[in-house]
């Protein structure tokens, strides 16, 4: 706001059919100065209080697109699948939400009804978005819901299935279309930026159950109701300052694996999004997966349960959105992104791969053939993973949001929330930017079990992660969160 000038120079004031020049008297000058200072104070309060309901605190833009395959395609997630999928429970989507703070710093998050995608998908997409929008890599977050009723994406979990050459080509073709859709919705969301109010809060849903069951013969994938979980439901609400909710972004730390049938479906997260979009017409609902790699929705395997969990999750979101505990998000945005090198355990020798190449397990056999080919060509087998993504978005002290690659177990959530120690909210997401493999904690590596000892086979890694892996990831996340 510009101070009004009430000095003795002539001023133009509006009147009737035109303007006239007047001279301010000393008394008028004094009154004018007081009035000017009053307006300045009031104006400063109005514009410096973006959390109030009197004006927008930033901008937001949304876009979405259907990505349901239009022909037969293999489904990702379960190694027991033996044919492509041709049926649909409901459509699959990619959705994007762009946010902009008062300094015009913009970020965009993509959510997707996919089991996962590798960096060979995310990095070209991010490059295209950066070129079109001027954003940096740190400003772009790509996530997936980890539904096991979504399509196989090229470069991610492809070696689990007996695909023919034609079926493999179909996956590659679909992936190119998918990349174009991802790029399109993020660019569109940025173009759609308009004034908005943003609020953040949390709800609660309790169907996630730790699945790492300790038995006398080791850790099994079962039911451990006393094991660690996080039942919080992070919620970000975009609204227009009236009663219209224009976007909802929410997360949950649980495997999106209620169903294992042959129908395209977003699983419980898909049903939750559908439920929310019915409750708030015209409002895209977007789901991101938390650190739920060692949690399952239990019990499961029935569509009635899948719908029930979706409605429970949606109810938790609605309780937050409609409640009075949401916090206006008004602080300045900072974004950071770096990649770290993850250590791997001892690499097996050539004799191991020669024995494994004859395995009845397709994943084991294909992995062995891949590494034998490397050795025959004189190329060493990688002893580490060199591009693990760590991303942190911060809105001042109001919200710290860390997004980690891979299938992250709950220990990272618990440790990072404690060590970041944000004054308000801390959200820890997994399945972001590169779903490279399971990401076990130090505890899980020592205990063993699927997440630690066996899961890397399906991602084509030569061995499990090494002890110390957790500290590498946590150290970098804390560094970016400062």
KEBADO-305545 format. One record per residue (C-alpha): residue number from 0; residue in one letter; x, y, z. Coordinates in nm, 4 decimals. Each point is the difference from the previous one (the first is absolute). Example, Ala and Ser with C-alpha at 12.3 -4.5 7.8 and 13.67 -1.06 7.14 Angstrom:
2
{atom 0 A {1.2300 -0.4500 0.7800}}
{atom 1 S {0.1370 0.3440 -0.0660}}
//
This chain:
482
{atom 0 X {0.0000 0.0000 0.0000}}
{atom 1 X {0.1291 0.3500 -0.0922}}
{atom 2 X {-0.0179 0.2721 0.2663}}
{atom 3 X {-0.2316 0.2827 -0.1040}}
{atom 4 X {0.1874 0.3231 -0.0542}}
{atom 5 X {-0.1647 0.2908 0.1836}}
{atom 6 X {0.2759 0.2563 -0.0386}}
{atom 7 X {-0.0829 0.3531 -0.1146}}
{atom 8 X {0.0430 -0.0785 -0.3690}}
{atom 9 X {-0.3139 -0.0018 -0.2161}}
{atom 10 X {-0.1778 -0.3391 -0.0384}}
{atom 11 X {-0.2630 -0.1304 -0.2342}}
{atom 12 X {-0.3198 -0.1290 0.1595}}
{atom 13 X {-0.2941 -0.1499 -0.1743}}
{atom 14 X {-0.3126 0.2051 -0.0232}}
{atom 15 X {-0.3044 0.0137 -0.2211}}
{atom 16 X {0.0902 0.0216 -0.3627}}
{atom 17 X {0.3763 0.0207 0.0421}}
{atom 18 X {0.2886 0.0984 0.2272}}
{atom 19 X {0.0869 0.3158 0.1825}}
{atom 20 X {0.3191 0.1173 0.1648}}
{atom 21 X {-0.0109 0.0849 0.3736}}
{atom 22 X {0.2530 0.1170 0.2555}}
{atom 23 X {0.0218 -0.1901 0.3329}}
{atom 24 X {-0.0072 0.2168 0.3127}}
{atom 25 X {0.2252 -0.0873 0.3013}}
{atom 26 X {-0.3022 -0.1296 0.1878}}
{atom 27 X {-0.1028 -0.2126 -0.2924}}
{atom 28 X {0.3564 -0.1230 -0.0301}}
{atom 29 X {0.0019 -0.1108 0.3673}}
{atom 30 X {-0.3335 -0.1762 -0.0343}}
{atom 31 X {0.1149 -0.1592 -0.3233}}
{atom 32 X {0.3242 -0.1236 0.1538}}
{atom 33 X {-0.1851 -0.1677 0.2869}}
{atom 34 X {-0.2459 -0.1544 -0.2461}}
{atom 35 X {0.2858 -0.1168 -0.2211}}
{atom 36 X {0.1790 -0.1673 0.2890}}
{atom 37 X {-0.3264 -0.1644 0.1062}}
{atom 38 X {-0.0550 -0.1410 -0.3472}}
{atom 39 X {0.3594 -0.1213 -0.0134}}
{atom 40 X {-0.0348 -0.1931 0.3258}}
{atom 41 X {-0.3329 -0.1501 -0.1009}}
{atom 42 X {0.1299 -0.0848 -0.3449}}
{atom 43 X {0.3130 -0.1585 0.1399}}
{atom 44 X {-0.2064 -0.2193 0.2287}}
{atom 45 X {-0.2221 -0.1036 -0.2880}}
{atom 46 X {0.2771 -0.0909 -0.2401}}
{atom 47 X {0.2401 -0.1389 0.2601}}
{atom 48 X {-0.2589 -0.2415 0.1353}}
{atom 49 X {-0.0383 -0.2443 -0.2871}}
{atom 50 X {-0.1430 -0.2583 0.2365}}
{atom 51 X {-0.3164 0.2027 0.0407}}
{atom 52 X {-0.3102 -0.0750 -0.1998}}
{atom 53 X {0.0042 0.3478 -0.1539}}
{atom 54 X {0.2359 -0.0723 -0.2882}}
{atom 55 X {0.1825 -0.2801 -0.1808}}
{atom 56 X {0.3280 -0.1181 0.1496}}
{atom 57 X {0.1426 -0.1470 -0.3202}}
{atom 58 X {-0.0966 -0.1638 -0.3253}}
{atom 59 X {-0.0914 -0.3557 -0.0919}}
{atom 60 X {-0.0683 -0.1830 -0.3242}}
{atom 61 X {-0.1227 -0.3516 -0.0751}}
{atom 62 X {-0.0247 -0.2368 -0.2948}}
{atom 63 X {-0.0735 -0.3697 -0.0480}}
{atom 64 X {-0.0141 -0.2640 -0.2728}}
{atom 65 X {-0.1139 -0.3616 -0.0326}}
{atom 66 X {0.2827 -0.2522 -0.0499}}
{atom 67 X {-0.2032 -0.3227 -0.0073}}
{atom 68 X {0.1493 -0.2295 -0.2686}}
{atom 69 X {-0.2263 -0.0257 -0.3043}}
{atom 70 X {0.1026 -0.3555 -0.0829}}
{atom 71 X {0.1393 -0.3167 0.1624}}
{atom 72 X {0.3031 0.0750 0.2197}}
{atom 73 X {0.1856 -0.1751 0.2800}}
{atom 74 X {-0.0740 0.1112 0.3553}}
{atom 75 X {0.2742 0.0868 0.2485}}
{atom 76 X {0.0506 -0.1031 0.3589}}
{atom 77 X {-0.0703 -0.3712 0.0444}}
{atom 78 X {0.2336 -0.2639 -0.1394}}
{atom 79 X {-0.2834 -0.2529 -0.0168}}
{atom 80 X {-0.1719 0.1791 -0.2882}}
{atom 81 X {0.0134 -0.2041 -0.3184}}
{atom 82 X {-0.1850 0.2005 -0.2648}}
{atom 83 X {-0.0690 0.3584 -0.1109}}
{atom 84 X {-0.2942 0.1945 0.1396}}
{atom 85 X {-0.2975 0.1014 -0.2141}}
{atom 86 X {-0.2649 0.1016 0.2575}}
{atom 87 X {-0.0539 0.3135 0.2074}}
{atom 88 X {-0.1383 0.0646 0.3474}}
{atom 89 X {0.0419 0.3747 -0.0471}}
{atom 90 X {0.2295 0.2323 -0.1933}}
{atom 91 X {0.3615 0.0703 0.0903}}
{atom 92 X {0.1247 0.3604 0.0095}}
{atom 93 X {0.2992 0.2287 0.0080}}
{atom 94 X {-0.0769 0.3268 0.1781}}
{atom 95 X {0.2096 0.3087 0.0665}}
{atom 96 X {-0.0192 0.2821 0.2524}}
{atom 97 X {0.2130 0.3125 -0.0396}}
{atom 98 X {0.0530 0.2381 0.2933}}
{atom 99 X {0.1512 0.3480 -0.0014}}
{atom 100 X {0.1018 0.2114 0.2994}}
{atom 101 X {0.0040 0.3787 0.0297}}
{atom 102 X {0.3450 0.0234 -0.1571}}
{atom 103 X {-0.1276 -0.1874 -0.3082}}
{atom 104 X {0.2048 -0.3094 0.0880}}
{atom 105 X {-0.1944 -0.2840 -0.1588}}
{atom 106 X {0.0009 -0.3744 0.0600}}
{atom 107 X {-0.2058 -0.2815 -0.1488}}
{atom 108 X {-0.0817 -0.3496 0.1260}}
{atom 109 X {-0.1181 -0.2861 -0.2192}}
{atom 110 X {-0.2032 -0.2869 0.1448}}
{atom 111 X {-0.0680 -0.3166 -0.1969}}
{atom 112 X {-0.1962 -0.3243 0.0212}}
{atom 113 X {0.3097 -0.2089 -0.0676}}
{atom 114 X {0.1956 -0.2670 0.1854}}
{atom 115 X {0.3218 0.1844 -0.0748}}
{atom 116 X {0.2275 0.1575 -0.2581}}
{atom 117 X {0.3795 0.0214 -0.0361}}
{atom 118 X {0.2194 0.3062 -0.0495}}
{atom 119 X {0.0139 -0.0861 -0.3712}}
{atom 120 X {-0.3625 0.1212 0.0005}}
{atom 121 X {0.0111 0.2795 0.2572}}
{atom 122 X {0.3136 0.1781 -0.1168}}
{atom 123 X {-0.1041 0.0541 -0.3655}}
{atom 124 X {-0.3402 0.1164 0.1213}}
{atom 125 X {0.1578 0.2458 0.2441}}
{atom 126 X {0.2356 0.1262 -0.2711}}
{atom 127 X {-0.2952 0.0736 -0.2263}}
{atom 128 X {-0.1939 0.1741 0.2772}}
{atom 129 X {0.3019 0.2105 0.0977}}
{atom 130 X {0.0513 0.1062 -0.3609}}
{atom 131 X {-0.3648 0.0995 -0.0403}}
{atom 132 X {-0.0490 0.1758 0.3357}}
{atom 133 X {0.3385 0.1216 0.1226}}
{atom 134 X {-0.0289 -0.2061 0.3173}}
{atom 135 X {0.3043 -0.1724 0.1505}}
{atom 136 X {0.0274 -0.3712 0.0745}}
{atom 137 X {-0.0567 0.0709 0.3694}}
{atom 138 X {-0.3349 0.1611 -0.0861}}
{atom 139 X {-0.1417 -0.3198 -0.1536}}
{atom 140 X {-0.1157 -0.2954 0.2109}}
{atom 141 X {-0.1253 -0.3169 -0.1708}}
{atom 142 X {-0.1809 -0.2613 0.2075}}
{atom 143 X {-0.2066 -0.3154 -0.0447}}
{atom 144 X {-0.2717 -0.1681 0.2052}}
{atom 145 X {0.1684 -0.3424 -0.0300}}
{atom 146 X {-0.3225 -0.1695 -0.1046}}
{atom 147 X {0.0672 -0.3607 -0.0983}}
{atom 148 X {-0.2878 0.0245 -0.2474}}
{atom 149 X {0.1782 0.2388 -0.2349}}
{atom 150 X {0.2005 -0.0672 -0.3164}}
{atom 151 X {0.3620 -0.1068 -0.0261}}
{atom 152 X {0.2181 0.2999 -0.0859}}
{atom 153 X {0.3121 -0.0514 -0.2084}}
{atom 154 X {0.3093 -0.0313 0.2158}}
{atom 155 X {-0.1935 -0.0810 0.3175}}
{atom 156 X {-0.0876 -0.3570 0.1063}}
{atom 157 X {0.0001 -0.1198 -0.3618}}
{atom 158 X {0.2088 -0.3104 0.0636}}
{atom 159 X {-0.2618 -0.1694 0.2179}}
{atom 160 X {-0.2199 -0.1253 -0.2820}}
{atom 161 X {0.0156 -0.2321 -0.3016}}
{atom 162 X {-0.0703 0.2729 -0.2524}}
{atom 163 X {0.0243 -0.0645 -0.3690}}
{atom 164 X {0.1930 0.2405 -0.2215}}
{atom 165 X {-0.3286 0.1492 -0.1155}}
{atom 166 X {-0.1207 0.0495 0.3575}}
{atom 167 X {0.3296 0.1613 0.0971}}
{atom 168 X {-0.0314 0.2376 -0.2941}}
{atom 169 X {-0.3515 0.0915 0.1172}}
{atom 170 X {0.1370 0.0921 0.3440}}
{atom 171 X {0.2696 0.2176 -0.1581}}
{atom 172 X {-0.2576 0.1733 -0.2203}}
{atom 173 X {-0.2319 0.0590 0.2945}}
{atom 174 X {0.2874 0.1448 0.2025}}
{atom 175 X {0.0755 0.2577 -0.2689}}
{atom 176 X {-0.3650 0.1071 0.0041}}
{atom 177 X {0.0086 0.0094 0.3799}}
{atom 178 X {0.3064 0.2280 -0.0006}}
{atom 179 X {-0.1770 0.2387 -0.2358}}
{atom 180 X {-0.3071 0.0051 0.2275}}
{atom 181 X {0.2103 0.0655 0.3094}}
{atom 182 X {0.1753 0.2872 -0.1724}}
{atom 183 X {-0.3247 0.1453 -0.1323}}
{atom 184 X {-0.1846 0.0114 0.3326}}
{atom 185 X {0.2869 0.1613 0.1905}}
{atom 186 X {0.0475 0.2703 -0.2624}}
{atom 187 X {-0.3759 0.0586 -0.0084}}
{atom 188 X {-0.0200 0.0264 0.3799}}
{atom 189 X {0.2664 0.2720 -0.0045}}
{atom 190 X {-0.1848 0.1841 -0.2767}}
{atom 191 X {-0.3223 -0.0240 0.2031}}
{atom 192 X {0.1399 0.1853 0.3031}}
{atom 193 X {-0.2488 0.2395 0.1558}}
{atom 194 X {-0.0573 0.1605 0.3386}}
{atom 195 X {-0.0832 -0.2509 0.2712}}
{atom 196 X {0.0083 -0.0733 0.3688}}
{atom 197 X {0.2008 -0.2979 0.1246}}
{atom 198 X {-0.0495 -0.1794 0.3301}}
{atom 199 X {0.1729 -0.3061 0.1443}}
{atom 200 X {-0.0936 -0.2424 0.2726}}
{atom 201 X {-0.0344 -0.3680 0.0817}}
{atom 202 X {-0.2665 -0.2625 0.0501}}
{atom 203 X {0.0177 -0.3590 0.1214}}
{atom 204 X {-0.0699 -0.3381 -0.1657}}
{atom 205 X {0.0781 -0.3275 0.1756}}
{atom 206 X {-0.0146 -0.2810 -0.2563}}
{atom 207 X {0.3783 -0.0137 -0.0572}}
{atom 208 X {0.1609 -0.2929 0.1870}}
{atom 209 X {0.3692 -0.0809 0.0230}}
{atom 210 X {0.0560 -0.3180 -0.2019}}
{atom 211 X {0.3434 -0.1076 0.1293}}
{atom 212 X {-0.0901 -0.2909 0.2241}}
{atom 213 X {0.2909 -0.1404 0.2003}}
{atom 214 X {-0.0099 -0.3806 0.0257}}
{atom 215 X {0.2474 -0.2613 0.1336}}
{atom 216 X {0.1156 -0.0595 -0.3590}}
{atom 217 X {0.0356 0.3659 -0.0945}}
{atom 218 X {-0.2039 0.2990 -0.1073}}
{atom 219 X {-0.2980 -0.0766 -0.2244}}
{atom 220 X {-0.2426 0.2165 -0.1929}}
{atom 221 X {-0.2913 -0.0382 0.2389}}
{atom 222 X {-0.1833 0.2001 0.2652}}
{atom 223 X {0.1748 0.1876 0.2797}}
{atom 224 X {-0.2635 0.2199 0.1689}}
{atom 225 X {0.2497 0.1248 0.2590}}
{atom 226 X {0.2607 0.0936 -0.2589}}
{atom 227 X {0.0750 0.3628 -0.0923}}
{atom 228 X {-0.2402 0.1878 -0.2282}}
{atom 229 X {-0.1039 0.3593 -0.0644}}
{atom 230 X {-0.3757 0.0504 -0.0150}}
{atom 231 X {0.0138 0.3735 -0.0687}}
{atom 232 X {-0.1530 0.1301 -0.3244}}
{atom 233 X {0.1802 0.3126 -0.1255}}
{atom 234 X {-0.2426 0.2353 -0.1752}}
{atom 235 X {0.0536 0.3098 -0.2137}}
{atom 236 X {-0.3126 0.1932 -0.0921}}
{atom 237 X {-0.0295 0.2580 -0.2759}}
{atom 238 X {-0.3051 0.2264 0.0094}}
{atom 239 X {-0.1218 0.3217 -0.1527}}
{atom 240 X {-0.0651 0.1985 0.3184}}
{atom 241 X {-0.3704 -0.0769 -0.0133}}
{atom 242 X {-0.1374 -0.3500 0.0467}}
{atom 243 X {0.1470 -0.1595 -0.3114}}
{atom 244 X {0.2746 -0.2572 0.0485}}
{atom 245 X {0.1988 -0.0063 -0.3248}}
{atom 246 X {0.2616 -0.2673 0.0726}}
{atom 247 X {0.0840 -0.2539 0.2705}}
{atom 248 X {0.3377 -0.1678 0.0406}}
{atom 249 X {0.0325 -0.2776 0.2578}}
{atom 250 X {0.2265 -0.2885 0.0990}}
{atom 251 X {0.0136 -0.3194 0.2027}}
{atom 252 X {0.2746 -0.2428 0.1017}}
{atom 253 X {-0.1330 -0.3382 -0.1102}}
{atom 254 X {0.0530 -0.2349 -0.2924}}
{atom 255 X {-0.2719 0.0611 -0.2584}}
{atom 256 X {-0.0606 -0.3733 -0.0345}}
{atom 257 X {-0.3499 -0.1003 0.1014}}
{atom 258 X {-0.0705 -0.1679 -0.3344}}
{atom 259 X {0.1911 -0.2396 -0.2234}}
{atom 260 X {-0.2581 -0.0547 -0.2733}}
{atom 261 X {0.0235 0.0698 -0.3742}}
{atom 262 X {-0.1705 0.3383 -0.0117}}
{atom 263 X {0.1530 0.3454 -0.0320}}
{atom 264 X {-0.0528 0.1729 0.3330}}
{atom 265 X {0.1531 0.2609 0.2263}}
{atom 266 X {-0.0757 -0.2389 0.2891}}
{atom 267 X {-0.1043 0.1617 0.3296}}
{atom 268 X {0.1729 0.3257 -0.0984}}
{atom 269 X {-0.1997 0.0042 -0.3230}}
{atom 270 X {-0.3279 -0.0513 0.1834}}
{atom 271 X {0.0962 0.2745 0.2488}}
{atom 272 X {0.0601 0.2449 -0.2857}}
{atom 273 X {-0.3331 -0.0904 -0.1617}}
{atom 274 X {-0.1813 0.0480 0.3307}}
{atom 275 X {0.1571 0.3425 0.0544}}
{atom 276 X {-0.0739 0.1173 -0.3526}}
{atom 277 X {-0.3652 -0.0926 0.0550}}
{atom 278 X {-0.0042 0.1985 0.3244}}
{atom 279 X {0.1688 0.3031 -0.1585}}
{atom 280 X {-0.1183 0.0241 -0.3635}}
{atom 281 X {0.2571 0.1415 -0.2380}}
{atom 282 X {0.2797 -0.0468 0.2547}}
{atom 283 X {0.2876 -0.2332 -0.0980}}
{atom 284 X {0.0986 -0.2320 0.2871}}
{atom 285 X {0.3635 -0.1095 -0.0082}}
{atom 286 X {0.1695 -0.2776 0.1988}}
{atom 287 X {0.3677 -0.0490 0.0835}}
{atom 288 X {0.1456 -0.3017 0.1803}}
{atom 289 X {0.1867 0.0317 0.3269}}
{atom 290 X {0.2572 -0.2304 0.1589}}
{atom 291 X {-0.2247 -0.3054 -0.0076}}
{atom 292 X {0.2259 -0.2618 -0.1567}}
{atom 293 X {-0.0414 -0.2264 0.3038}}
{atom 294 X {-0.3720 0.0635 0.0589}}
{atom 295 X {-0.3016 -0.1603 -0.1670}}
{atom 296 X {-0.3750 0.0721 0.0041}}
{atom 297 X {-0.1214 -0.2942 0.2068}}
{atom 298 X {-0.2093 -0.2009 -0.0538}}
{atom 299 X {-0.0057 0.0201 -0.3786}}
{atom 300 X {-0.0700 -0.1718 -0.3354}}
{atom 301 X {-0.3698 0.0936 -0.0203}}
{atom 302 X {-0.1397 0.2921 -0.1962}}
{atom 303 X {-0.2316 0.0835 0.2913}}
{atom 304 X {0.3056 0.0534 0.2201}}
{atom 305 X {0.1706 0.2082 -0.2668}}
{atom 306 X {-0.2990 0.2339 -0.0211}}
{atom 307 X {-0.0268 0.0072 0.3797}}
{atom 308 X {0.3623 0.1100 0.0435}}
{atom 309 X {-0.0448 0.2607 -0.2714}}
{atom 310 X {-0.3021 0.1445 0.1778}}
{atom 311 X {0.1815 -0.0067 0.3355}}
{atom 312 X {0.2933 0.1884 -0.1478}}
{atom 313 X {-0.2315 0.2477 -0.1728}}
{atom 314 X {-0.1881 0.0550 0.3279}}
{atom 315 X {0.3289 0.0831 0.1736}}
{atom 316 X {0.0761 0.2533 -0.2725}}
{atom 317 X {-0.3481 0.1546 0.0196}}
{atom 318 X {0.0256 0.0291 0.3788}}
{atom 319 X {0.3165 0.2036 -0.0467}}
{atom 320 X {-0.1294 0.2079 -0.2915}}
{atom 321 X {-0.3275 0.0867 0.1720}}
{atom 322 X {0.1467 0.0429 0.3491}}
{atom 323 X {0.1403 0.3058 0.1730}}
{atom 324 X {0.3558 -0.1239 0.0552}}
{atom 325 X {0.1417 0.0613 -0.3467}}
{atom 326 X {0.2952 0.2409 -0.0064}}
{atom 327 X {0.0199 0.2718 -0.2691}}
{atom 328 X {0.3155 -0.0559 -0.2036}}
{atom 329 X {0.1526 0.3437 -0.0382}}
{atom 330 X {0.3770 -0.0390 0.0415}}
{atom 331 X {0.2555 0.0293 -0.2772}}
{atom 332 X {0.0728 -0.3135 -0.2013}}
{atom 333 X {0.3465 -0.1557 -0.0299}}
{atom 334 X {0.0738 -0.3107 -0.2069}}
{atom 335 X {0.3067 -0.2239 0.0001}}
{atom 336 X {0.0925 -0.3159 -0.1883}}
{atom 337 X {0.3153 -0.2125 0.0036}}
{atom 338 X {0.1004 -0.3553 -0.0850}}
{atom 339 X {0.2125 -0.2174 0.2265}}
{atom 340 X {0.1835 -0.3280 -0.0456}}
{atom 341 X {-0.1434 -0.2991 0.1864}}
{atom 342 X {0.2410 -0.2751 0.1080}}
{atom 343 X {-0.0756 -0.3597 -0.0948}}
{atom 344 X {0.1008 -0.3169 0.1806}}
{atom 345 X {0.2630 -0.2402 -0.1336}}
{atom 346 X {-0.0515 -0.0752 -0.3693}}
{atom 347 X {-0.0363 -0.3731 -0.0810}}
{atom 348 X {0.2593 -0.1586 -0.2291}}
{atom 349 X {-0.0399 -0.1356 -0.3523}}
{atom 350 X {-0.0787 -0.3493 0.1232}}
{atom 351 X {-0.3133 0.1310 0.1751}}
{atom 352 X {-0.1328 0.1504 -0.3224}}
{atom 353 X {0.0835 -0.3127 -0.1990}}
{atom 354 X {-0.2046 -0.2067 0.2454}}
{atom 355 X {-0.2851 0.2490 0.0145}}
{atom 356 X {-0.0418 0.0389 -0.3745}}
{atom 357 X {-0.1804 -0.3344 -0.0072}}
{atom 358 X {-0.2440 0.0991 0.2742}}
{atom 359 X {-0.3710 -0.0662 -0.0469}}
{atom 360 X {-0.0562 0.3520 0.1332}}
{atom 361 X {-0.0173 0.2342 -0.2982}}
{atom 362 X {0.1319 0.2926 0.2048}}
{atom 363 X {0.3003 -0.1982 0.1261}}
{atom 364 X {0.0817 -0.1400 -0.3418}}
{atom 365 X {-0.0213 0.3354 -0.1788}}
{atom 366 X {0.2084 0.1712 0.2649}}
{atom 367 X {0.2695 -0.2678 -0.0260}}
{atom 368 X {0.0105 0.0267 -0.3783}}
{atom 369 X {0.0378 0.3772 0.0245}}
{atom 370 X {0.2997 -0.0233 0.2312}}
{atom 371 X {0.1621 -0.2838 -0.1913}}
{atom 372 X {-0.0209 0.2153 -0.3121}}
{atom 373 X {0.1762 0.2816 0.1837}}
{atom 374 X {0.2762 -0.2343 0.1151}}
{atom 375 X {0.0458 -0.1479 -0.3488}}
{atom 376 X {0.0458 0.3534 -0.1335}}
{atom 377 X {0.2573 0.0796 0.2655}}
{atom 378 X {-0.2320 0.2405 0.1825}}
{atom 379 X {-0.0034 -0.0217 0.3801}}
{atom 380 X {-0.3305 -0.0458 0.1796}}
{atom 381 X {-0.0969 0.3256 0.1773}}
{atom 382 X {0.0912 -0.0016 0.3700}}
{atom 383 X {-0.2274 0.2915 0.0893}}
{atom 384 X {-0.3034 0.1938 -0.1194}}
{atom 385 X {0.1201 0.3447 -0.0979}}
{atom 386 X {-0.3168 0.2029 -0.0663}}
{atom 387 X {-0.2274 -0.0341 0.3026}}
{atom 388 X {-0.2261 0.3105 0.0156}}
{atom 389 X {-0.0581 0.2041 0.3149}}
{atom 390 X {-0.2320 0.3006 -0.0242}}
{atom 391 X {-0.1206 0.2497 0.2599}}
{atom 392 X {-0.2611 0.2729 -0.0322}}
{atom 393 X {-0.0349 0.2474 0.2858}}
{atom 394 X {-0.2573 0.2685 0.0663}}
{atom 395 X {0.1909 0.1888 0.2671}}
{atom 396 X {-0.0540 -0.1694 0.3347}}
{atom 397 X {-0.3582 -0.0891 -0.0889}}
{atom 398 X {0.0644 -0.3148 -0.2029}}
{atom 399 X {0.3034 -0.2156 -0.0807}}
{atom 400 X {-0.0714 -0.2579 -0.2687}}
{atom 401 X {0.2639 -0.2597 -0.0874}}
{atom 402 X {-0.0441 -0.2291 -0.3006}}
{atom 403 X {0.2210 -0.3097 -0.0272}}
{atom 404 X {0.0460 -0.2425 -0.2861}}
{atom 405 X {-0.0895 -0.3679 0.0150}}
{atom 406 X {-0.2206 -0.2045 0.2293}}
{atom 407 X {0.0889 0.1552 0.3349}}
{atom 408 X {-0.0698 -0.1774 0.3302}}
{atom 409 X {-0.1636 0.1719 0.2953}}
{atom 410 X {0.3209 0.0480 0.2019}}
{atom 411 X {0.1017 0.2901 -0.2267}}
{atom 412 X {-0.3289 0.1744 0.0726}}
{atom 413 X {0.0397 -0.0351 0.3731}}
{atom 414 X {0.3668 0.1005 0.0125}}
{atom 415 X {-0.0253 0.2965 -0.2367}}
{atom 416 X {-0.3066 0.1449 0.1705}}
{atom 417 X {0.1875 -0.0142 0.3288}}
{atom 418 X {0.3305 0.1386 -0.1273}}
{atom 419 X {-0.1410 0.2728 -0.2269}}
{atom 420 X {-0.2027 0.1199 0.2966}}
{atom 421 X {-0.2023 0.2522 -0.1981}}
{atom 422 X {-0.2066 0.2493 0.1985}}
{atom 423 X {-0.3110 -0.1132 -0.1810}}
{atom 424 X {-0.0461 -0.2742 -0.2605}}
{atom 425 X {0.2511 -0.2473 -0.1401}}
{atom 426 X {-0.1025 -0.2277 -0.2866}}
{atom 427 X {0.2204 -0.2862 -0.1217}}
{atom 428 X {-0.0884 -0.1552 -0.3350}}
{atom 429 X {0.1366 -0.3012 -0.1840}}
{atom 430 X {-0.0434 -0.1274 -0.3570}}
{atom 431 X {0.1218 0.3347 -0.1351}}
{atom 432 X {0.2071 0.0872 -0.3081}}
{atom 433 X {0.1552 -0.3481 -0.0390}}
{atom 434 X {-0.1542 -0.3203 0.1363}}
{atom 435 X {0.3356 -0.1750 -0.0101}}
{atom 436 X {-0.0531 -0.2763 0.2601}}
{atom 437 X {-0.1057 -0.0608 0.3574}}
{atom 438 X {0.1814 0.2351 0.2378}}
{atom 439 X {0.0501 -0.1937 0.3268}}
{atom 440 X {0.1080 0.1617 0.3249}}
{atom 441 X {0.2903 -0.1136 0.2152}}
{atom 442 X {-0.2437 -0.1943 0.2177}}
{atom 443 X {-0.1604 -0.1737 -0.2958}}
{atom 444 X {0.3377 -0.0892 -0.1539}}
{atom 445 X {0.1061 -0.1644 0.3265}}
{atom 446 X {-0.3306 -0.1844 0.0445}}
{atom 447 X {-0.0129 -0.1212 -0.3606}}
{atom 448 X {-0.3127 -0.1041 -0.1829}}
{atom 449 X {-0.1464 0.0952 -0.3368}}
{atom 450 X {0.0628 0.3743 0.0106}}
{atom 451 X {0.3651 -0.0521 0.0919}}
{atom 452 X {0.1111 -0.3256 -0.1604}}
{atom 453 X {-0.2133 -0.0909 -0.3020}}
{atom 454 X {-0.1837 0.2967 -0.1484}}
{atom 455 X {0.3020 0.1353 -0.1911}}
{atom 456 X {-0.0224 -0.2942 -0.2432}}
{atom 457 X {-0.3164 0.1419 -0.1583}}
{atom 458 X {0.1636 0.3384 -0.0493}}
{atom 459 X {0.3034 -0.1589 -0.1638}}
{atom 460 X {0.2546 0.1017 0.2642}}
{atom 461 X {0.2896 -0.2425 0.0559}}
{atom 462 X {-0.0377 -0.0160 0.3775}}
{atom 463 X {-0.1646 0.1584 0.3011}}
{atom 464 X {0.0881 0.3348 0.1516}}
{atom 465 X {0.2966 0.0251 0.2345}}
{atom 466 X {-0.0092 0.0993 0.3636}}
{atom 467 X {0.0391 0.3756 0.0261}}
{atom 468 X {-0.2470 0.0639 -0.2815}}
{atom 469 X {-0.2502 0.1638 0.2354}}
{atom 470 X {0.2512 0.2530 0.1307}}
{atom 471 X {0.0943 0.1039 -0.3543}}
{atom 472 X {-0.3618 0.0844 -0.0828}}
{atom 473 X {-0.0852 0.1596 0.3335}}
{atom 474 X {0.3145 0.2147 0.0024}}
{atom 475 X {-0.0770 0.1445 -0.3421}}
{atom 476 X {-0.3680 0.0574 0.0848}}
{atom 477 X {0.0883 0.1881 0.3183}}
{atom 478 X {0.2551 0.2056 -0.1902}}
{atom 479 X {-0.2611 0.1059 -0.2560}}
{atom 480 X {-0.2579 0.0645 0.2717}}
{atom 481 X {0.2130 0.2610 0.1801}}
//
